[in-house]
Amino acid sequence: MDLRISGQRAIVTGSTAGIGHAIAQRLAGEGAEVIITGRTQARVDKAVAAILEQAPSGRVRGLAADLGTEAGCRKLIEATPDAEILVNNVGVYGPKPFEEITARDWQEIFATNVISGALLSQHYLPRMLARGAGRVIFISSESAVQIPAEMIHYGVTKTAQSALARGLAELTRGTAVTVNSVLVGPTRSEGVDRFVTDLASSRGASVAQVESEFFTTTRPTSLLGRFITSEEVANVVAFLASGLAAAVNGAAVRAEGGLLKGVF
């Protein structure tokens, strides 16, 4: 299926590993020119090489920048002033008891998870609107709807992220530009792999046992009953980035394995 994104320029933030990397690889495979970002040059270089290994004819380049800072966002904008597709994926998370979350914790997680996407959209969206076409996609989470008690600050940023996407979509009326968020469920990313492996080792259990227990006790409403793969999320994002998704705008698209029980 031709997704109609060949030749378009796509920026995927936080794309040296996990979901972001899978999205970048999927878009590159569809013929898009892809710009990936990460905090260190070593990880960026490794990620670019890995994508080109899978798609030798792909056009991929990377930029090392901390997008949790205004300077990092400015660096990306100056290096790549224009793009047809912007995927705001960069994010941080980590469990922490609510009473221990400091003001600095709040500031840092909002800077990376929310403000980075706001600043980048503030630059790229007007250019898309001027052309009358483009895609902005925020990688949010089911935690935006079902706030996890073990990391409330993370859930709050994901709610804000989806609200930001919906607000920006209101600016696209009458154009072929769309802005959507994707509510991703528990995904087998680099961080989750490490967490599950360490937990299994500490308990003397297998990784499969830990995963099964997680979906039995922590996320029992999941219909999928397993971790989603980064590639499965990337497939959803690739569709939303495509010319085939013109009718999807201002939506919080679920890719959470049926975890959320509400009808809407």
C-alpha positions in Angstrom: 0.0 0.0 0.0 1.4 3.4 -1.0 1.2 5.7 2.0 1.9 8.7 -0.2 4.8 10.1 1.9 7.7 9.3 -0.4 9.9 12.4 -0.7 8.4 14.1 2.2 10.6 15.3 5.1 9.7 13.8 8.5 11.2 14.8 11.9 10.9 12.2 14.6 12.0 13.4 18.0 13.5 11.0 20.5 14.2 8.5 17.8 17.4 6.7 18.7 15.6 3.8 20.3 12.2 2.3 21.1 9.0 3.7 19.5 10.7 6.7 18.0 13.3 4.6 16.3 10.7 2.2 14.9 8.7 5.2 13.6 11.7 6.7 11.9 12.6 3.3 10.3 9.0 2.8 9.1 8.9 6.3 7.5 12.3 5.8 5.9 11.1 2.6 4.5 8.2 4.4 2.9 10.6 6.8 1.1 10.4 9.8 3.5 13.5 11.8 4.2 13.8 11.3 8.0 15.6 13.4 10.6 16.1 11.6 13.9 17.1 13.2 17.2 18.8 12.0 20.4 20.7 13.5 23.3 24.1 12.2 22.3 25.9 12.0 19.0 27.0 8.4 19.6 23.4 7.2 19.9 22.3 9.3 17.0 25.0 7.9 14.7 24.2 4.3 15.8 20.5 4.8 15.2 21.1 6.3 11.7 23.4 3.4 10.8 20.8 0.9 12.0 18.0 2.4 9.9 20.2 2.6 6.8 21.1 -1.0 7.3 17.4 -1.9 6.9 16.7 0.7 4.2 20.0 1.2 2.3 18.4 3.6 -0.2 16.8 5.6 2.6 17.6 9.3 3.3 18.2 9.6 7.0 20.2 12.1 9.0 20.5 12.8 12.7 20.9 15.6 15.2 22.1 15.5 18.7 20.1 17.9 20.9 18.4 18.0 24.2 14.8 18.8 23.2 13.9 19.2 26.9 15.5 22.7 26.6 14.6 25.7 24.4 18.1 25.7 23.1 17.8 22.1 21.9 14.6 22.8 20.1 16.1 25.9 18.5 19.1 23.8 17.3 16.7 21.4 15.6 14.7 24.2 14.0 17.8 25.9 12.7 19.2 22.6 11.3 15.9 21.7 9.7 13.7 24.7 9.1 10.9 23.0 7.3 9.2 19.6 7.3 6.0 18.0 6.1 5.7 15.6 9.0 6.5 16.2 12.7 6.3 13.4 15.1 6.6 14.7 18.7 7.8 11.4 20.3 10.5 12.5 22.8 9.6 11.8 26.3 10.7 10.7 29.7 9.0 8.6 32.4 9.7 6.9 35.7 7.8 5.7 38.7 8.0 8.0 41.8 5.6 8.3 44.8 3.5 11.4 44.5 4.7 12.9 47.8 8.3 12.6 46.6 7.9 14.5 43.2 9.8 17.7 43.5 9.2 21.0 41.7 12.2 20.3 39.6 10.8 16.9 38.6 7.6 18.6 37.4 9.5 21.2 35.5 11.8 18.6 33.8 9.1 16.2 32.8 6.9 19.0 31.4 9.8 20.5 29.5 10.6 17.2 27.7 7.1 15.7 27.3 5.0 18.8 26.6 6.9 22.0 26.0 9.3 20.4 23.4 6.3 19.5 21.3 4.7 22.9 21.8 7.8 24.8 20.7 8.4 22.6 17.7 4.8 22.7 16.6 4.8 26.5 17.0 7.5 26.6 14.3 6.5 23.8 11.9 2.7 24.0 12.0 2.4 27.6 10.6 4.5 26.5 7.7 2.3 23.5 7.1 -0.8 25.7 7.2 0.8 28.1 4.7 1.3 25.2 2.3 -2.2 23.8 3.2 -0.8 20.3 4.0 1.1 18.5 6.7 1.0 16.2 9.6 1.7 16.8 13.3 1.5 13.7 15.5 2.1 13.5 19.3 3.0 10.2 20.8 0.9 10.2 24.0 -0.2 7.3 26.2 -3.1 5.5 27.7 -1.8 7.1 30.8 -3.3 10.3 29.6 -6.7 8.8 30.3 -5.9 6.3 33.1 -3.4 8.2 35.2 -1.0 5.7 36.8 -0.8 6.1 40.6 2.9 5.2 40.5 3.8 8.1 38.2 1.1 10.7 38.3 3.4 13.4 36.9 4.0 11.4 33.8 0.2 10.8 33.3 -0.5 14.5 33.7 2.0 15.4 31.0 0.4 12.9 28.6 -3.0 14.4 29.3 -1.6 17.8 28.5 0.1 16.5 25.4 -3.2 15.2 24.0 -5.0 18.4 24.9 -2.3 20.4 23.1 -2.8 18.2 20.0 -6.5 18.8 20.0 -6.1 22.5 20.5 -3.6 22.7 17.6 -6.0 20.7 15.4 -8.5 23.6 15.8 -6.1 25.8 13.8 -6.2 23.5 10.8 -9.8 24.1 9.8 -10.2 24.2 6.0 -6.7 22.8 5.2 -5.2 19.4 4.5 -3.1 19.7 7.7 -4.0 17.3 10.5 -2.9 17.1 14.2 -3.5 14.0 16.2 -2.2 12.2 19.3 -1.7 8.5 19.7 -2.6 6.8 23.0 0.0 4.1 23.2 -0.3 1.2 25.6 2.5 -0.6 27.5 5.1 -1.2 24.8 8.2 -3.4 24.8 10.7 -0.6 24.4 14.3 -0.4 25.5 13.4 0.8 29.0 10.6 -1.7 29.5 12.8 -4.5 28.3 15.4 -3.5 30.9 12.8 -3.2 33.6 11.2 -6.5 32.9 14.5 -8.4 32.6 15.8 -6.9 35.9 12.5 -7.7 37.7 12.5 -11.2 36.4 16.1 -11.7 37.5 15.4 -10.3 41.0 12.5 -12.6 41.4 14.1 -15.7 39.9 11.3 -15.8 37.4 11.2 -15.8 33.6 10.5 -12.7 31.5 7.3 -14.4 30.2 6.1 -14.9 33.8 6.8 -11.3 34.7 4.9 -10.1 31.6 2.0 -12.3 32.3 1.8 -11.1 35.9 2.0 -7.5 34.8 -1.1 -7.8 32.6 -2.9 -9.9 35.3 -2.4 -7.4 38.1 -1.3 -4.0 36.8 -3.1 -3.8 33.5 -5.8 -6.4 33.8 -8.2 -4.6 31.3 -5.8 -5.1 28.4 -7.5 -7.2 25.6 -4.1 -7.8 24.0 -2.7 -9.3 27.2 0.9 -8.6 26.2 3.3 -5.7 25.5 2.8 -4.0 22.2 5.8 -3.9 19.9 7.4 -0.6 18.8 6.8 -1.7 15.2 3.0 -2.0 15.9 2.9 1.5 17.1 5.0 2.7 14.2 2.4 1.2 11.8 -0.3 3.3 13.3 1.8 6.5 13.2 2.8 5.8 9.6 -0.8 5.7 8.6 -1.6 8.9 10.4 1.4 10.5 8.7 0.1 9.4 5.3 -2.1 10.9 2.7 -4.6 8.1 3.4 -5.5 9.6 6.9 -7.0 12.9 5.7 -10.2 12.2 7.6 -8.5 11.7 11.0 -7.9 15.1 12.6 -8.0 16.3 16.3 -8.2 12.7 17.4 -6.6 10.8 20.2 -6.1 7.5 18.4 -5.9 4.4 20.5 -3.0 2.0 20.1 -3.2 0.5 23.6 -4.3 -3.0 23.0 -7.9 -2.5 24.3 -6.7 -1.4 27.7 -9.1 1.5 28.0 -12.6 0.4 28.6 -14.6 3.5 27.7 -16.7 3.4 24.5 -15.0 6.7 23.3 
